[in-house]
Amino acid sequence: MSELRFTEDHEWLRAETDGSVTVGITAFAQNALGDVVFVQLPELQSYEKGAEASTVESVKAASGVYMPLDGEVLEVNGNLDSSPELVNEDPMGEGWFFRFRPTDADAVAKLLDRDAYDRLIKANAEA
């Protein structure tokens, strides 16, 4: 398993050995949302960076999950259709949302690493 990368929108990314990238929301994001009750997964198509690819609904609010980089969605986690609570139970594992192939494979390494993401969370908490 490779090193995780993060976005400022509280998504995590993991590069897979086949060149695809798995995406989910961080523990910080799922804690902020509360109990997840529904996940709208993306279509298997190309998206531009920043496009809303998915939606998460919780007892508190609905929130978008944004495409972290330009690329094509290859697979979605169909388990979330019947078990959206996986996002709460294992947000960084079984609660993943989708896998995509980035247009620029090198762009993943340019996203936030764990230390930079931790600093972002700390700065948000202090603001």
C-alpha positions as CSV (number, residue, x, y, z in Angstrom):
1,M,0.0,0.0,0.0
2,S,1.3,3.4,-0.9
3,E,1.4,6.5,1.2
4,L,-2.0,8.3,1.4
5,R,-2.5,11.8,0.0
6,F,-5.2,14.3,1.0
7,T,-7.1,17.2,-0.3
8,E,-8.2,20.4,1.4
9,D,-11.8,19.1,0.9
10,H,-11.0,16.3,3.4
11,E,-10.7,13.5,0.9
12,W,-8.0,10.8,1.0
13,L,-6.3,9.2,-2.0
14,R,-4.3,6.0,-2.3
15,A,-2.4,5.2,-5.5
16,E,-2.9,1.5,-6.4
17,T,-0.4,-0.7,-8.2
18,D,-2.5,-0.7,-11.4
19,G,-2.2,3.1,-11.7
20,S,-5.7,3.8,-10.4
21,V,-6.4,5.9,-7.4
22,T,-8.9,5.1,-4.6
23,V,-10.8,8.0,-3.0
24,G,-12.7,8.3,0.2
25,I,-13.4,10.9,2.9
26,T,-11.2,11.3,5.9
27,A,-12.1,10.4,9.5
28,F,-12.2,14.2,10.2
29,A,-14.8,14.6,7.5
30,Q,-17.0,11.7,8.5
31,N,-16.8,12.9,12.2
32,A,-18.0,16.3,11.1
33,L,-20.9,14.8,9.1
34,G,-22.1,12.4,11.8
35,D,-24.1,9.3,10.9
36,V,-24.0,8.8,7.2
37,V,-27.4,7.6,5.8
38,F,-26.9,7.8,2.0
39,V,-24.1,8.0,-0.5
40,Q,-24.7,9.0,-4.1
41,L,-21.8,7.5,-6.0
42,P,-20.4,8.9,-9.2
43,E,-21.1,7.8,-12.8
44,L,-18.3,5.8,-14.6
45,Q,-17.2,8.8,-16.7
46,S,-14.5,11.5,-16.9
47,Y,-14.6,14.4,-14.4
48,E,-12.6,17.6,-14.2
49,K,-10.7,18.4,-11.0
50,G,-13.1,20.1,-8.5
51,A,-16.3,18.7,-10.1
52,E,-18.8,17.2,-7.6
53,A,-18.5,13.5,-8.2
54,S,-20.5,12.2,-5.3
55,T,-22.7,13.3,-2.5
56,V,-22.8,12.1,1.2
57,E,-25.9,12.6,3.3
58,S,-25.9,12.3,7.0
59,V,-28.3,13.0,9.8
60,K,-26.7,16.5,10.0
61,A,-26.1,17.6,6.4
62,A,-25.4,16.7,2.8
63,S,-21.9,17.3,1.5
64,G,-20.2,17.0,-1.9
65,V,-17.2,14.8,-2.6
66,Y,-15.2,16.5,-5.2
67,M,-13.0,15.0,-7.9
68,P,-9.5,15.6,-6.6
69,L,-7.8,15.5,-10.0
70,D,-8.8,15.3,-13.7
71,G,-9.6,11.7,-14.5
72,E,-12.0,8.9,-15.3
73,V,-14.0,7.0,-12.7
74,L,-13.4,3.3,-13.2
75,E,-15.2,1.7,-10.3
76,V,-17.5,2.7,-7.4
77,N,-17.9,1.0,-4.0
78,G,-21.3,-0.6,-4.5
79,N,-21.3,-1.7,-0.9
80,L,-22.2,1.9,0.1
81,D,-25.6,1.5,-1.6
82,S,-26.9,-0.9,1.0
83,S,-24.4,0.0,3.8
84,P,-23.7,3.7,3.9
85,E,-22.6,3.3,7.5
86,L,-19.3,1.8,6.2
87,V,-18.3,5.5,5.8
88,N,-18.6,6.0,9.6
89,E,-17.2,2.6,10.6
90,D,-14.2,2.5,8.3
91,P,-13.8,5.8,6.4
92,M,-10.2,5.1,5.4
93,G,-10.8,1.5,4.4
94,E,-14.1,-0.3,3.5
95,G,-15.9,3.1,3.3
96,W,-14.0,4.2,0.1
97,F,-16.1,5.9,-2.6
98,F,-14.6,5.3,-6.0
99,R,-11.5,4.5,-8.0
100,F,-10.3,6.6,-10.9
101,R,-7.5,6.9,-13.4
102,P,-5.9,10.4,-13.2
103,T,-5.1,12.1,-16.4
104,D,-1.7,13.1,-14.9
105,A,-0.5,10.2,-12.8
106,D,2.2,12.4,-11.2
107,A,-0.3,14.9,-9.8
108,V,-1.3,12.6,-6.9
109,A,2.2,13.0,-5.4
110,K,1.7,16.8,-5.4
111,L,-1.3,16.6,-3.0
112,L,-1.1,17.0,0.7
113,D,0.9,14.4,2.6
114,R,-0.2,13.3,6.1
115,D,1.8,16.0,8.0
116,A,0.4,18.8,5.7
117,Y,-3.1,17.5,6.2
118,D,-2.7,17.3,10.0
119,R,-1.5,20.9,9.9
120,L,-4.6,21.9,7.9
121,I,-6.9,20.2,10.4
122,K,-5.2,21.9,13.3
123,A,-5.4,25.3,11.6
124,N,-9.1,24.8,10.9
125,A,-9.7,23.9,14.5
126,E,-7.9,27.0,15.7
127,A,-9.7,29.4,13.3
